Amino acid sequence: MDTKTLLEWSAKYHTPNYGARAPICIVRGEGARLWDSDGREYLDFGAGLAVANLGHCHPRITGAIREAAATLLHVSNLYHTAPQIHLAKLLCEHSFADRVFFCNSGAEANEAAIKLARKYGRERGASDRYEIIATRNSFHGRTLGALSATGQERYQQGFEPMVPGFKHVAYNDLRAMERAIDSRTAAILVEPIQGEGGVHVPDDGYLPGLRKLCDAAGILLILDEIQTGVARTGKLWAYEHVGAAPDIMTLAKGLANGVPIGATLAREEVASVLTAGTHGSTFGGTPFVSSVALATLSTVIDEKIPERAARLGRYLMDALGGFPRDVVREVRGRGLLIGIELTKAAGPVVDACRDKGVIVLSAGEKVVRLAPPLIVDENDCQRALETLRSSL
Ligand SMILES: Cc1ncc(COP(=O)(O)O)c(C=O)c1O
């Protein structure tokens, strides 16, 4: 089928919610390279939306996919399967958590976290605690619960009323958070770095400060590491940069390198309120996806991918610091999650980069976001930087 016809059918048959899709059809990927249906090669500095952390068709992941697909795709959660057990164990051994619930996406992982926090607040709190304090400019997903937690009205418009029980305060503002906590508060929910909201990195004292506030008030700290997790920021989990472990952490995106998965991790005491029958998912943690996530996480750990992301992130940030100040207002980020705030709209810059063969993302109106596969090398970074500079 020719590309022109495919794009016409896309315009005709898809719901129009992805209005501004790029006018190309991607057919193949390898490492940090993608190819479109006309045979054009692209350097991928988006990794989907910060998903393919090990790059496209990584041999270990492709091998795990082949083997899992030929062994057992699906059984329900009425039964045990070894890959799901091994994955939960590996996640717990490499994080603060004691227990894991598996689902299929970031939004669902946050739904589970919200439900868990409410149930914990109701059962263990000193009063009827159900409210969750999130932050302005955050992004937590598109389901109604996660959307209600999201602190950006533009995503909520037309879908009101939102689910009650959410409050929003300014990000990186401990005083505002402290003032917002009251006898109804069950939890604080934040991203360690606001990703979709424009790659905003809080002060180093912010997460430890939130941890202290939660401990003092007897409430839970939920970290949404859906974008920052799995080595993206130069540590396996972004909270490790500042040593402030949460009570609940949500993961998705990079956890199975592109195969859909979500996970909600929690400390024992918190997880224990999710008693039999209180939550579930048909597809959550199938042997197939668990095998792929297990291969992904093992590869990330074995190949010291966090260190690599940290090193290349510094390389990019240093170079971006020398970009012309009349167009680049600020460069923010950690590891290979980088936001370049421009003095003008980011959209045309993203398009110009793509026309020159480099895929980058935006995050909000004026921020170009770089979130390449974490396996990129210095030459890839150099090419991305040159393309970006000539596209500003
Ligand atoms: C921080 C964060 N939370 C939640 C989500 C929602 O994830 P999903 O699209 O898998 O539902 C995203 C997606 O961009 C995200 O960046």
The ligand as a MOL file (V3000), in Angstrom:
LIG
                    3D

  0  0  0     0  0            999 V3000
M  V30 BEGIN CTAB
M  V30 COUNTS 16 16 0 0 0
M  V30 BEGIN ATOM
M  V30 1 C 4.2900 11.1640 34.1820 0
M  V30 2 C 3.2490 10.4320 33.3830 0
M  V30 3 N 2.2430 9.8270 34.0340 0
M  V30 4 C 1.2930 9.1520 33.3620 0
M  V30 5 C 1.2890 9.0690 31.9880 0
M  V30 6 C 0.2100 8.3200 31.2780 0
M  V30 7 O 0.7060 7.1300 30.7500 0
M  V30 8 P -0.1390 6.3210 29.6550 0
M  V30 9 O -0.1940 7.1490 28.4230 0
M  V30 10 O 0.6350 5.0460 29.4850 0
M  V30 11 O -1.4920 6.0800 30.2440 0
M  V30 12 C 2.3190 9.7130 31.2790 0
M  V30 13 C 2.3360 9.6810 29.8180 0
M  V30 14 O 2.9230 10.5020 29.1560 0
M  V30 15 C 3.3190 10.4130 31.9950 0
M  V30 16 O 4.3200 11.0320 31.3620 0
M  V30 END ATOM
M  V30 BEGIN BOND
M  V30 1 1 1 2
M  V30 2 1 2 3
M  V30 3 2 2 15
M  V30 4 2 3 4
M  V30 5 1 4 5
M  V30 6 1 5 6
M  V30 7 2 5 12
M  V30 8 1 6 7
M  V30 9 1 7 8
M  V30 10 2 8 9
M  V30 11 1 8 10
M  V30 12 1 8 11
M  V30 13 1 12 13
M  V30 14 1 12 15
M  V30 15 2 13 14
M  V30 16 1 15 16
M  V30 END BOND
M  V30 END CTAB
M  END
